[in-house]
Amino acid sequence: MLRSVPSPGGPVSERTNADIIRIVSKWQAAGFIHELTCRVDSRHEALVPVEREGRVVLACPTCGAVQEHIPAVVLGSEAVIDYNRAQAEEALAAHERRAARQDVWFGVAVILCMMTILPGIVGGAASAAVGGAIGAVTAFLYARRAFRKIDASTDPASPPS
């Protein structure tokens, strides 16, 4: 048995044509949902919502076929699409922050190696100890500045640096 599920944003009949075109366009551009395709040949380009004679229909840009019915699941999907897009954007931002932090730690490792191992090879243990101390301070300053820059770029309240 099918039951009616109220769609977010009000009943479908209360939506304007501009609302329907916006919702269908979001569905078609979502990227994580199968697009509405032409009934003549599903290999055609995705259907495009257009307004004809006061109604919104789906037109195939490849062959011109017109589909007058827009599935209710598409019209009721705007909130879900917006939520999923926001979740994906948050996950991407978190990934980019992690990658930026990993890059900083790699830079710290390179600084410490360059300031400790190379002087140790050339000048012995005393040079390695002095280079290590200088390298630790340099790495600390580099990491502190880089992490502050990363944190500032993710905090919308902070001024741009």
C-alpha positions as CSV (number, residue, x, y, z in Angstrom):
1,M,0.0,0.0,0.0
2,L,1.3,3.4,-0.9
3,R,0.8,6.3,1.4
4,S,1.1,10.0,0.6
5,V,4.2,11.6,2.1
6,P,4.0,15.4,2.4
7,S,6.8,17.0,0.5
8,P,8.9,19.7,2.1
9,G,8.0,23.2,1.0
10,G,4.3,22.6,0.8
11,P,2.1,20.5,-1.4
12,V,3.2,20.1,-5.0
13,S,0.1,21.9,-6.3
14,E,1.0,25.0,-4.4
15,R,4.4,25.4,-6.0
16,T,5.1,27.9,-8.7
17,N,6.6,26.9,-12.0
18,A,9.8,28.6,-11.0
19,D,9.9,26.5,-7.9
20,I,9.4,23.3,-9.9
21,I,12.1,24.2,-12.4
22,R,14.5,25.0,-9.5
23,I,13.8,21.7,-7.8
24,V,14.1,19.6,-10.9
25,S,17.3,21.4,-11.8
26,K,18.7,20.6,-8.4
27,W,17.8,16.9,-8.9
28,Q,19.4,16.8,-12.3
29,A,22.6,18.5,-11.0
30,A,22.9,16.7,-7.7
31,G,25.5,14.2,-9.0
32,F,24.6,11.5,-6.4
33,I,21.1,10.7,-7.8
34,H,20.3,9.1,-11.1
35,E,19.2,11.9,-13.5
36,L,15.8,11.8,-15.2
37,T,16.5,10.5,-18.7
38,C,14.8,10.4,-22.1
39,R,12.2,7.7,-22.5
40,V,13.2,7.4,-26.2
41,D,16.8,6.6,-25.4
42,S,18.3,6.8,-21.9
43,R,21.7,7.5,-23.4
44,H,20.5,11.0,-24.4
45,E,21.4,14.0,-22.3
46,A,19.5,14.5,-19.0
47,L,16.0,16.0,-19.3
48,V,15.7,19.7,-18.9
49,P,12.7,21.3,-17.1
50,V,11.0,23.9,-19.3
51,E,7.8,25.9,-19.0
52,R,5.3,25.3,-21.9
53,E,1.8,26.5,-22.0
54,G,1.8,27.4,-18.3
55,R,3.1,24.0,-17.1
56,V,6.5,22.6,-16.4
57,V,7.5,19.7,-18.6
58,L,10.7,17.8,-19.1
59,A,12.3,18.1,-22.5
60,C,15.1,16.0,-24.0
61,P,17.8,18.4,-25.4
62,T,19.0,15.6,-27.7
63,C,15.8,14.5,-29.5
64,G,13.2,17.0,-28.3
65,A,10.9,14.4,-26.7
66,V,8.7,15.8,-24.0
67,Q,7.7,14.1,-20.7
68,E,4.8,15.8,-19.0
69,H,4.9,13.9,-15.8
70,I,7.4,14.8,-13.1
71,P,7.8,12.1,-10.5
72,A,6.6,13.2,-7.0
73,V,9.8,11.9,-5.5
74,V,11.7,14.5,-7.5
75,L,9.4,17.3,-6.4
76,G,9.7,16.3,-2.7
77,S,13.5,15.9,-2.7
78,E,14.7,19.4,-2.4
79,A,15.4,19.3,1.4
80,V,17.1,16.0,1.1
81,I,19.3,17.2,-1.8
82,D,20.2,20.4,0.1
83,Y,21.0,18.4,3.2
84,N,23.2,15.9,1.4
85,R,25.0,18.6,-0.5
86,A,25.7,20.4,2.8
87,Q,27.0,17.2,4.3
88,A,29.3,16.6,1.3
89,E,30.6,20.1,1.5
90,E,31.4,19.7,5.2
91,A,33.2,16.4,4.6
92,L,35.2,18.0,1.8
93,A,36.2,20.9,4.0
94,A,37.2,18.6,6.9
95,H,39.3,16.5,4.4
96,E,41.0,19.7,3.1
97,R,41.8,20.7,6.7
98,R,43.3,17.3,7.4
99,A,45.3,17.4,4.3
100,A,46.6,20.9,5.1
101,R,47.6,19.7,8.6
102,Q,49.4,16.7,7.2
103,D,51.3,19.0,4.8
104,V,52.4,21.0,7.8
105,W,53.6,18.0,9.7
106,F,55.6,16.9,6.6
107,G,57.2,20.3,6.5
108,V,58.1,20.0,10.2
109,A,59.7,16.6,9.5
110,V,61.7,18.0,6.6
111,I,62.9,20.9,8.7
112,L,64.0,18.7,11.5
113,C,65.8,16.3,9.2
114,M,67.6,19.0,7.3
115,M,68.7,20.8,10.5
116,T,69.7,17.6,12.4
117,I,70.8,14.9,10.1
118,L,72.7,16.9,7.5
119,P,74.8,18.9,10.1
120,G,75.4,15.6,12.0
121,I,76.8,14.0,8.9
122,V,79.0,16.9,8.0
123,G,80.1,18.2,11.4
124,G,79.4,15.4,13.9
125,A,77.3,15.1,17.0
126,A,77.9,18.6,18.3
127,S,76.6,20.1,15.0
128,A,73.7,17.7,15.0
129,A,72.7,18.9,18.6
130,V,73.0,22.6,17.7
131,G,71.2,22.0,14.4
132,G,68.5,20.0,16.1
133,A,67.9,22.8,18.6
134,I,67.7,25.4,15.9
135,G,65.6,23.1,13.8
136,A,63.1,22.5,16.7
137,V,62.6,26.2,17.1
138,T,62.3,26.8,13.4
139,A,59.8,23.8,13.0
140,F,57.8,25.1,16.0
141,L,57.5,28.6,14.5
142,Y,56.7,27.2,11.1
143,A,54.0,24.9,12.5
144,R,52.4,27.5,14.7
145,R,52.1,30.0,11.9
146,A,50.8,27.4,9.5
147,F,48.2,26.0,11.9
148,R,47.0,29.4,12.8
149,K,46.6,30.2,9.1
150,I,44.6,26.9,8.6
151,D,42.4,27.6,11.7
152,A,41.8,31.2,10.5
153,S,40.7,30.0,7.1
154,T,38.1,27.7,8.6
155,D,36.7,30.2,11.2
156,P,34.3,32.5,9.4
157,A,34.4,35.1,12.3
158,S,38.1,35.6,12.0
159,P,39.5,38.4,9.7
160,P,41.4,37.2,6.6
161,S,45.2,37.2,7.0
